[in-house]
């Protein structure tokens, strides 16, 4: 059974940092394309960043230079380091694994940026 479990969300002040984790079981983060998405209240879910199985990373323009996606193959865990957070980053953050026709989502973790 494949499971993706996000953690690390919470309340942070503008300008602060958070590191999200996505603990994966049933598949290997090193053999799947792994991604982070987010969904703000009243908005569609949007893509944030991707990490390919070969290690290439790409991120959305809205987070470029502030967010970093990486993984720990030994822990089978995906991360999203988020710096210089703004209220516009408030959302539920989801991780996703994709390989071919297979795709798996986590349940999400809430990130709230507010003073």
C-alpha positions in Angstrom: 0.0 0.0 0.0 1.4 3.4 -1.0 1.2 6.2 1.6 2.5 9.7 1.5 2.3 11.7 4.8 3.1 15.4 5.0 4.2 17.1 8.2 5.9 20.2 9.3 3.2 22.7 8.6 2.0 25.3 11.1 1.7 29.0 11.9 4.7 31.2 11.0 5.2 34.9 10.9 5.9 36.7 7.6 9.6 36.4 6.7 9.9 33.1 8.6 10.8 29.6 7.5 9.3 26.2 7.6 10.5 22.8 6.4 7.8 20.4 5.2 8.4 16.7 5.1 6.6 14.0 3.1 7.3 10.6 4.5 6.7 7.9 1.8 6.0 4.2 2.0 5.2 1.7 -0.7 7.2 3.5 -3.4 10.7 4.9 -3.6 11.1 8.7 -3.8 14.3 8.1 -5.8 12.4 6.3 -8.6 9.4 8.6 -8.9 9.0 12.2 -10.0 8.1 13.9 -6.7 6.2 17.2 -6.5 4.8 19.7 -4.0 1.5 21.4 -4.7 -0.5 23.8 -2.6 -4.1 25.0 -2.4 -5.1 28.3 -0.9 -8.7 28.9 0.4 -11.0 29.5 -2.6 -8.3 28.8 -5.1 -7.4 25.9 -7.4 -4.5 23.6 -6.4 -1.3 24.8 -7.9 2.0 23.2 -8.6 5.0 24.5 -6.5 8.0 22.4 -7.3 9.2 19.1 -8.8 12.2 16.8 -8.3 12.8 14.2 -10.9 14.1 10.7 -10.3 17.4 11.8 -11.9 17.7 14.7 -9.4 16.6 17.7 -11.5 14.6 20.3 -9.8 12.2 23.0 -11.0 10.0 25.4 -9.2 7.2 27.8 -9.8 8.1 31.5 -10.4 6.2 32.5 -7.3 8.5 30.5 -5.0 11.7 30.5 -7.0 14.7 31.6 -4.9 12.7 31.0 -1.7 11.6 27.4 -1.7 13.8 24.3 -2.2 12.7 20.8 -2.9 15.0 17.9 -2.0 14.8 14.3 -0.8 16.6 11.9 1.5 16.7 8.5 -0.3 17.7 6.7 2.8 14.7 8.0 4.7 12.5 7.8 1.7 11.3 11.3 2.4 10.7 14.4 0.3 11.2 17.9 1.7 10.2 21.4 0.9 12.3 24.1 2.6 10.4 27.4 2.6 12.1 30.7 3.4 11.0 34.3 3.3 7.4 33.3 3.7 4.6 35.7 2.9 0.9 35.6 3.7 0.4 34.6 0.0 2.1 31.3 0.8 -0.8 30.4 3.2 -2.2 27.1 1.9 -2.6 23.4 2.4 0.6 21.8 1.0 0.5 18.4 -0.7 3.1 16.0 -1.9 2.7 13.8 -5.0 4.6 11.0 -6.6 4.2 10.2 -10.3 5.6 7.4 -12.5 3.9 6.6 -15.7 0.2 6.2 -15.2 0.7 5.9 -11.4 0.2 8.9 -9.2 -0.2 9.2 -5.4 -1.1 12.1 -3.2 -0.6 12.8 0.5 -3.4 14.2 2.7 -1.8 17.7 3.0 -0.4 19.9 5.8 -1.6 23.4 6.6 0.8 26.3 6.4 -0.4 29.6 7.7 1.7 32.8 7.4 0.4 35.5 9.6 1.5 38.1 12.1 
